[in-house]
Each structure stands twice: as C-alpha cells, then as structure tokens.
Amino acid sequence: MPTRRSILAAGAAAAVPAGLASPALAQGAARNVLRFIPHSNLASIDPVGTTGYIVRNHGYMVYDTLFATDAEFRIRPQMVESWEGSGTDLVWTFRLREGLRFHDNEPVRAQDVIPSLRRWGARDSFGQTLMAAVAEMSVVDDRTFRIRLSRPFPLLIDAIGKLSSQVPFIMHERHASLDPNTPVPEAIGSGPFRFLRDQWVPGSQAVYERFAGYVPRNEPASSAAGGKRVHVERVEWRIIPDPATAAAALQTGEVDWYEQPAFDLLPLLQRARDVRLEQIDPVGSILMLRFNHLHAPFNNPAIRRAVQMAVNQRDYLQAVVGNDRYFRECKAFFSCGTPLASNDGIEAIGGNLDRARQMLREAGYANEPVVIISPTDIPANHAQSLVTQDLLRRLGMNVELVATDWGSVLARRANRNAPAQGGWSIFHTWWVGPDLANPALHAPLRTHGANAWAGWPTDAALETLRDQFLSAATPADQTRIALEMQKRAFEVVPYVTIGQMWQPTAFRRNVQDILPSPVPLMWNVRKG
C-alpha cells in the first residue's frame, strides 16, 4: 500500500518538466537529491562579474577559496596548507594543500591562483585595494606562490578570505586569464560540487552533483570554512519566481528547501507540519536605496540629500517585512549590531517630507525623470521600489518604475548611459550585514568613480578616510575614522540605508544540519 511519503515523492517527480526529471528521483533515490528554491534566477555563472548574491551562492557550490570565514567571522585557511607572512611583512608565501583538483581532474596549481586573484582584484572593492599594494605575485612551484607588497597590507588574509561578494574564488588558469569584464564560458572549479552545464536552463533550473574528487579539510565545517563534506549526490536549484507557488512546492514536498520565503507567507509555512522556519543568518541584512551618480538628477548631492531626508524607514520595513520580529530601523552606514555601528548623523534620514520638499526646491530639481529599476521576482527589492515610487511622487519628482526580473535588473544596472538611453536612476537591494561591517569590506561605500560599484559615486574625501582606516595602528583609531566616514557619507549620500531585516529560511523537517551563515551553503546538509 503506498504511503503518504511515496505519494508525495511521486507527485514531486511528476511536477518536474518533461526532459528535466532527475534520474536519481526516477530511481526512487530522493534522499540523495536536495531540491532547493534560490532567491532568484541564475542568469550568469561568473562570480567575479557581478555582486549579485545568486552568483556568489553558485560560486560557493563550484569553487573553493584560499582562506574562508568561519561562523565567528574569523579567517581560516581553506585551500592553503601553510603560509608565512603577517602584519607589516612585505613578502607573503603560501603553500596549497596536496591533492586539490579541478572538476576536469587537472591539478590546482599556483599558476591558477595568481590569475584568479588578479581577475578578482580587478572587480572587487577590497581586492582593488589589495592589488594597489601588490608589487608582484609569482609562482615558486606548482603548490607554492608568493605575494610581494610595495607597502604593508596587514589585512591581506582578510581580503582573500572574505565571505561575500565578490568572493576570491580560485578558477582554472584558462578562465582566470580572461578579461575581468568578459564572462567565463564554463564553471569548472575545485569545490565540493560540479556544475552540470548541459542541464542548466536559465529561468528553470540549475543542477550540481557531488564532486567525488574533492578532499575536505579534516575539521568540522563552520560557515564557509572547515571540512566541506557533501552528504547528497545531487543538488537541483528550482527557479520558481512566484512566492505562493514556491511555498506550495515546499509544503507538498516537491522541494526540500526554500531560501527566502516571502514574509507574508511565513504564517502559512509556520502552520505546515512538515516545514521548519529558521533564522540562519546571525547578523541580518541591510536594505538600501542606491543612486546613479553619473546622471541627473542624482549627480547633484543636494538632491540625494533631499531624498535621504524624505525616507521613513518604518514605511519601508512594514512594506517589505511587516512583522517587527524580523526587522529594526538602522540608519548607520556600518551594520547595526557590529562594532563600528554609530548613531552619529542619523538625523539626516529624517522621514520629514516637508523639509525634503524644501531641500529639493533649493537643490534646483528641474523635473528630470527618475527611472527606478525593480525586480518583481525578489519581493523585498520590489516592495522597496514601490515605496520609493510613491515617496518620490509625493516629493514632487517625475518617476518611472521599470519592473522586470532580477537578471534583467542586473544587466540594466551595468548600463552607464543616461536613464533615457537605457540607463537608470535608482535601484533597491540589500547586503548581508558582514559585507557592510567595516570600511575594508564595504563596497557600496566606495566612492572611486568608474571603478566603484554600480552607481559609480566619486568623493576623494571618503576614499582618503578609507585609506586611513586600512593603515590605522589601533582599533581606537579605526573606530574614530569610521565615524568620520559615516559623517561624510551622510553628506555625499552614496546610498540611503533603508533598515535591517532578518530573512528566515524554510525547509522540510527531514533536511538537517544546515550551517548557520549569511550564505546558503549546501555542504554538511543531510536528508533523512
């Protein structure tokens, strides 16, 4: 007699589009397949090419890192076996672990590491800073490489062990040697999963299988660090943009794990007997409104300050989250709850519409169009966009909302043309809290023009303060400089902080041992 479990398994298999059904599922081996709904479509497979978290998450499946960040946000060796160098040393030498192999069974060599670091260093904010201090990177032998600095860079390990976008993943030399602005054609890493490119259907699914040649470190897993032991044979990312459909798939057992369920569906999922909700990110995420600094009207800092004055964070947080349990107002430029967070200057985010209208008139706003690009398939970002559309209209601005999918938003936000020529004025997103915890990691606070994150702000004073932070002799000096950076940032307004949220994840009760981390990690996970 068929059990309820077998009926659900059969229903799940039937729900997969023809031609895409997993052979493992067809053989009744569902325990060895982890079916996961990511927060958005995987439209790109180059983790250096964008700060988008979906591509970062893909990167952690496929690639490995020299160092990694553990659950206590300490940097630990990952691909590196041993190294020499610290503090003010100008020469650092690293030796790779024995037995590292790419998915094509080629050995990982120092010759792969150096172009990988160069490619990452051309695009990542922290990487750009590190590369400015690098005089030379050289191969000593196949497992050993050396970095010689032109000046001390005590945060070198912090840079190459950073947790989040963009992560310094180690690529095959032939891909790492490509122009940083040219997407890699394949995803061949040395990480715990192989990417099955022939089964990748953008907008539908991405599939990964356990890499039998991966040798984990002999220690427990801790966030992105430690032993990456894989307990399933296959991971299937199912792209389901509609939140209600995604929640239903989780409830019926068609999928095992839903990364970011919409907040208004949480009560429904809480009542589901076979589903668990859990907060695996201890720091939370920071919502933000990002300006395009290249074109009118937001090339005028006074207009940016007017919008900043108009923002009422609670309006946004209620629209995005709705439940006080999962959010709090946070106006600091460094993540609330981390050591450098401060309330100094936060009155600039005033929620004062009358004052903002006066500031806008004084700034000389001339009815230039404001184009907001918004992803309908990421509810938190789209909800923020709708609040901003309403706010700017009440402020008296000429607003257009372009609603599309997240992949299209990522493509359009790279366009530096004026809004009328295919560019944009504002987009909304969020960053995980650790990405914004200090000036070294904080990409949205960089103001180095053409090389800055999308929006491309320019401010020499903020960049000078950042350099001072990186060379500060004591934690007290770092705190003082970070405070000066925050005061300056409220004047320059590279973006407006919208608030802090904690996004629960949802999974079937037979899914066990998900690692606490701001990044959804698939190793260590078991299915009962």
Disulfide bonds with the S-S distance in Angstrom:
Cys330-Cys336 2.16
